[in-house]
Amino acid sequence: MSTPPGRGVEVRSIDWVPLSARGGKPWSLFPLWFMANANVTTLATGMLGAALGATFMSSLTAIVLGVAAGTVFTAFHSAQGPQLGLPQMIQSRAQFGYRGVLIICAIVVFSLVGFNMFNQMLGAEALDMTVGVKADGLWYFLISGLAVLLAIFGYHWIHTTQKWLTLLFLLTFGVFTVAVIVTSGLDAHQLSFGDFTWTSFLVQFGAAAAYALGWAPYVSDYSRYLPPQTSPAKALWYTYGGVFAGATWLMALGALLAAMFSKASPLEAVKQAADQILPGSGYWLLLAALPGLVAVITVNIYAAAMELITMADSVKPIRPTRTVRVVACLLIAAAAFVGSLVSTGDFLNNFSSFLVVLLYVLVPWTSVNLVDYYFVRRGQYAIREIFTPGGLYRNWGWRGLTAYGAGIVAMIPFAVTVWYTGFIAQALGGADIAIFAGLIVSAIVYILLGRTLDLDHEREVAMRSRENYDEEAVLFRRASKP
């Protein structure tokens, strides 16, 4: 029996969510993803273009276009959740194989632990500035402790928390943003495209796109409890709206603050701007930012735990109990805590490089997954076979892995990182268009290889698998009648 929504600790993990445990409305995806993006880490992402000399107008344009592009993929992944009732990476076994998905899961876990390290660093900096005591280790422990506790309680508690935090954010940063816009006093140069360079523009564009796309590998984890009759369009647009509104708002605010305080860190810029408007208000604004950071760390811990369990299950099938999920949450939280303790270096420089690499490794995966779901298999999957080692989807999905590898190789000549710049990127003056090469090549290769699939046989197996769900649906409807 499933835990009723919002009560107790969630009992499920990577297993299929039965109809008796489904519920909720698609609009709940908006506050979840709005608040996941409405935090100071997102604000810091909006300052990357300014660090390379971009004007506010140039950064703002890159942010809007980048978030708009990256969110498209995230939103289409979100629409899969209600239809399949599965975590995102479990569904990816259909493209990459029962064991092949290990590779993608490992990349996602690494990226989520990295995001949480950066989030914890910002949280610790905020506490340093407000409490007046530099005790990073203690702050990391407190922040990660609160986040992992909420992650352990699980799906419904996370959704509920995000709704309330959205109200808190609107009351604090909403007022702050309006006040900053009114009092900013930017000069004409900042409101123009003066000294425009493709390098700074594409760095900001790529960072914004990567940030919005970064939710894609686990976005359906947070929609999988919705009823299967949920409109895919509604799930898509509520997710798109939440990510786009939250990410664009905070990144644009970051770009504005970077134009006003060119040498300040993200939190210093927030505090200075608030104190200029109302002396002493910067202290309270930083405190108000902390719950949002804890919440986004929670979202990442919960999702990374799903990936970790998927990895373990891909090596040796395990029973996806509540205890397994709790242990996985604790391991992910511990990894980010230790990583934060040992990390060094400038925040913005490291974060920029991290987002670039994240974008490179996620783009081919999202291309393969979406092409398979919407164009090749068209949403027809045999759920039970996804949990069967060596079953219909094999242990190693050579088609998906080949297309993924082809996308990675295609991006190499176009890549721009602190460690390596491809020869085509050098010829383009450092402009980074690698993601377009990765998206196109992975999609084309997978479509071509997908022609060798026996889709008629797969659909027959999927239909037999769905019969069990249809029987449960009848029982569920009978139990729901007054």
N, C-alpha and C positions, 0 to 999 in steps of 0.2 A: 504493500500500500504506500502511495506517495504522500510526502508531507504536504499538508494544505498550504497554498500560497501564503507566504509571509510569516509562517509559524515554524519555529524550530530550525534545525540545521537541515539543509537540503540533502536528500538521500541519493540523488542520481549523480552520475559523472559522465562517462563517454557513451553510455548505453542509449538506445532509442527511447524517446519520451513517449509513453503510451497516451492514448486519447484521454484516458481518465485523469491524467495529470496536466492536461493542456488547459489554458485559459489566458485571459488578458486581452488587451486591445492593441492594435498596431501603433496607435498614437503614443504609447508608452516608450517607443523607440526614440522619439524625438528628445525628451529630457535626458534619457540615458546617454545618447551620443552627443547632445549639446554639452552636457556637463563633463563628459569625458574629454572634451576639447577645450572647455572654458576654464583654463588654468594657466599658471605662470610659465609652465614649460612650453605651452603653445605660444605664449607671448614672446618667449626667448627665441623661438623659431622665426618670428617676424622681424627680428633684429639682424639677421644674417646678411641680408642685402646691404644694409647701411654700413655694416662692418667692412664691406668692400667698396664703399664710396657711393652707393646708390642713393638717389634722392628719395624722399618719402613717396612721391607720385610713382616713381619707377618701381619701388618695392611694393606699393599697394597694388599696382597692376599685375605684377608677378604673383603676388599672394592670391588675388582673386582667381586668376587663370589657373594657378597651380592647384589650389584647393578644389576648384570646380572640376578639374581633370581627375585628380586622385580620388575624389569622393564617388565618381561614377562607378568605379570598380568595387569599392566598399559597399555601396548601396545594392548593387546587383548580387553580391554575395549574401547580403542580409536577407534578401527575398527567398533564398534557398531554405532558411531555417524552418519556417512553419510548414513547408511542403515535405521536408525530409525528417524533421524532428531529431536531427543529429548535429553534433559539434562539427565545425568546418573541416578540421583535419581528418576526422573519421570519414567524412564524405570523400575526401581527396584520395582515399584508397582506391576508388574506382578509376582514377587516372594514373596513379603512381604505384599501385600495388599494396598488398597487405604489409609488406616490409619496406617497400620503396618509399613510403610516406615518411619513414624515419628521417630521411635526409631533410625534407622540408620542415618537419617538426623541430628538428635540432636547430635549424636556422631561426625559426620563429621563437623558440625558447630563448636563444641567445639574444635576439632583438628585444624581447620583452624584459629580460633581466637588465639589459642595457638601458632601456627606457626608465625602468624603476630606479636604477642607480642615479641617473640624472635627476629624476623627480625627488629622490631622497636628498640629494645634494642641495637642490633648491629649497626644500623644506627645512633642512638644517640651517641654511643661510638665513632664511626668514626668522627662525627661532633665535639664531645668533643676534640678529639685528633688533629683535623685539625684547628678548629676555636679557640681553647684554652679557650672556655667558657663552663662550665658544666651547661647546662640548659635542662635537660632531658625532662621535660614537654613540653617545646617549640619545641624541636626537634621531639618528638613524634607527636605533632600536625602538624608540617610542613610535615613530612614524610607521615603520614596517610592522610593528606589533599590532597597532590599531587596524592597519590595512589588511593584514592576514586574518585577523579575527572576523572582519566583515566578509572576506572572501570565503572563509569556512562556513559561515551561515548561508552564503550562496546566492543563487540567481534572484530570487524574489526580494531578498533584503537589499541587494545591490540596486535593483530597479527602484525600489521605494526610496532608498537613500538619495539616489540621483534626482528624483523629483523634488525633494525638499531642498537639496543643495542648489538646484536651479533657482528657486525662489531667493535663497540667501545671496546667490551670485548677482541676480538682477537688482537686488536692493543695495548692494555694495559696489561692485564693479560697474553696474549700469549707471549709477549716479556719477561715479568717478570718471567713466568714459565721456559722458556728456560734458562734465566740467572741464576735462582736459581739452576736448575739441574747442570749446568756447574760449579757453584761456591760452591755447597753445602759441598763437602768434607766430606761426611759421613764415619765413621769408619767401619771396617769390621763387627763389631758386629751388627750394624744397618742394614747391608745388608745380614744378616743371619736370621735363625729362632731360634737364641739363646734365652734361658729362655722362650721358648714357653709354653703358658698355654691355655687350651681350653676356660677358662673363658674370658680372654681378647680378644681372637680370635672371640668367638661367640658374645661378646658384640659389637665388631666392625662390624661383619657380620650382626647381627640383626639390628643395627642402619642403616647400608647402605641399607639393604633390606627394612626396614620400610620407609626410606626416599624416595626410588624409588617407593614403593607401595603406598605411601601417596597420590600420584596424582590420583590413580585409581577411587575414588568415584566421580570425576568430570572431568576426562580427556575427555570424549566424549562431554562435554559442549563446548569444543574448536574444535571439528571436525563436529559438527552437521549441520553447514552451507555448508559443502561440498556436491556436487551433489551425489545423491544416486547411480549413476553408478561408483563412485569412487572405485577403486580396494581395497577391504579390506586388501589385502596383503601390498599394498603401504602405506595405512594409518597406518597399524601395524608397518611396518619397519621404516617409517620416525619418528614415535613416539618413537619407541624403540631406534633408533639411537640418537635422540635428548636427551632423558633422560639419556641413558647410557654414551654418550660422555660428557655431562655437569656434571653429578654427579660423574663419575669416575675421571675425570680431577680434579675437585675441591677437592674432598675428598682425592685423592692421594697427591695433593699439600698440603692439611692440614696435612696429615700424615708426609710428608717430613719436613714441618715447625716445627711440634711438635718434630721431632727427632733432629732438629737443635736448637730449643729454648724450652726446656722441660718445663719451668715454665712460659712461656709467654701466654697471652690470644690470641685468634685467630687474632684480629686486631693488637695487639702489635707484634706478630710474623711476620705478613705481613709487617708492617712498618720497623721493625728491619732488615729483609731480604732485603727489597728494599734499605734501607739506606746503607747497607753494600756494595751493588752492585754499587749504585750511590748516594752519599750523597744528602739528600733532596728530593729524588724521592718518598720516602714513603708517604709524604704529598699528592702528586698528585695521587698516586695509590689509597689511601683511598678515595679521592674525586671521582675517576673514578669508585669505587665500589658502590657508593651511588645510581646511576640510576638503577643498577641491583636489589638492595634491594627494591627500590620503585616499580619496575616492578613486582617482585614476590609477594609483598604485594597486588598489583593490581589483579594479577591472583587469589589469594586467596579470596579477597573481592568479586570479581565477582562471583566466584563459590559458596562461602558461602551464597551470596544473593539468588542464585538459590535454595539452600537447605532451606533457611528460608522461601521463598515463597512457596516451596513445602510443608513445615510443615504447614503453614497457610492454604493453599488450601486443605490439608488433613483433617483439622478440619472443615472448612467451605469453599466451592468452591468460589474462587474469580476470578475476571477478571484480567488476567496477563498483565496489562498495563505497559507502560514505567514508569509512576509515581510510581507504586508499586515496580518496580525494583530499582528505584532511592532511595526510602525510605529504602528498604532492604539493599542496599549498605551502606547507611549512618549509619544504626543501627549496621552492622557488624564492620564498621570502628570505631564507638564509643566504642563498646565492647572491641576491642583490645587496643584502646587508654587508656581506664580506667584500663584495666588489666595490662598494662605496668606500669602505674602510681603506682599501689598498690603492684606490685610484688617485691619480694626480693630474695636473695640467689645467690649462685654461678651459673653462666650461664651454664657451661658445665655439671655439675652434674644434674641440673634441666632438661636440654635438653635431656640428655641421658635417664633419667627416663620417660620423656614425649614420646620419640620415642618408647620405649619398650611397653608402654601401648597402644600407637597408633597402633603398629603392631598387638598386641593381639586382639584388637576390630575390626580391618579391615580385618584380614585374613579370618574369617568365612564368612563375607559378600562377599568378592571377590570370594570365592570358590562357594557360592550359585549362585551368579549372572552369573559367567562364565559357570558353569555347565548347568544352565537353558538355557542360550543363545545358547551355542554351541552343547549341547548334548540332552537336554530335548525338548525344544520348537524349537530349530534350527533356531532362528531368526524370527520365525513367530509370530507376535504380532498384536492384534487388537488395533490400536493406539487410536481410539475414546474411547474404553472401558477403557483404562488407565486413562482417565479423567472423568470416570463415577463412582460416589460413589456407592458402593455396587453392581457394575456391574459384568462383566465376571470374573474379578480378585478379587472380594470380598473386604470387608473393611479390613479384617485381613487374610493375607496369612499364614495360620497355618503351611504349609509345609516349607516355607522359614524361618519362625521364629523358628520353631522347630529345623531345621538343623543348624541355626545360634547359638541357645542356646546350642545345642549338641557340636558344635565346641568350644565354650567358656568353657564349663565344661571339655572337653577333655584336654584343655591346662592347667588347674589349677595345676595338679600334676607336670607339667613340667616348670611352670612359675618361672622366676627369676626377682624380682623387689627389690627396696630398702625397700619395706614394707612387702613383703612376698616371700618366696621361697618354691616351692612345694617339696614334699618328694622324688619324682623321681629325680628332679633337684639336691637335696642335695646328693642323692646317686651317681649322676654323677659328683660330685665335683663342682657344680655350673654351669655346662654347660646348656645352654638354647636352647632346641630344640622344644619348645612349638608350634612354628608356623607350623611345619610339622604335629603335632597331630591335630591342628585345621583345616588345609587344608584338610587332608584326611578324618577326621570324618565328617565334614560338607558336603563334596562332596558325600560321601557314603550315608549318611542319606537322602540328598536331592534327589539323584538318586532313592533310594528305594521309598521314598514318592511320587516322580514324576510319578511313575507307576500308581498311583490312579487318575491322571488327565485325563479328557476326551479330549485328544488332537485332535481327529477328529472334535469334535464340535468347539473347539477353532480355528482350521484352517479354518473352514467354516466361522466363524465370522470374522476372520482376512482377508479372501479373499473378503468378502463383504465390509469390511472397506477399503481395498486397491483399490476397484473400483473407489472411489472418487479421490484417488491420481492418478490413471491412466487417468481419465478424465482431471485432471489438467495438467498432463504431456503432453497430446495432445495439449492443449491450449498453454502451455509453448513453445513447439517445434514450433508451428505455429507462435507465436509472435517473436520467435528468428530468423526466416528466413528473409534474406535481401529482 
